[in-house]
Amino acid sequence: MKEIIFDSKRCLKCGLCSKLDPENFEFSGETKLIGGKSDDGIVFKKNINGEDKSAKLAAGSCPGGAIEIVE
Ligand code: SF4
């Protein structure tokens, strides 16, 4: 099982992730991990299945280091 972890504290609100991985990220002034769940309203997590190329690209390109993919 793979998981996307998005730390909103580190997000610079550049919107790049929503362009690289629009299935998982949405940006309209604020960044949202689509379908992500959070316990604290800061760190959001989402399980992903199958293809994760775009998510990895977003994680590797995020200038704030706000996105992590864990397996
Ligand atoms: S690429 Fe990173 S810094 Fe930019 S909006 Fe997405 S999570 Fe935030």
Residues whose N, C-alpha, C, O or C-beta is under 5 A from the ligand:
A	BS01	SF4	R10 C11 L12 K13 C14 G15 L16 C17 T31 C62 P63 G64 A66
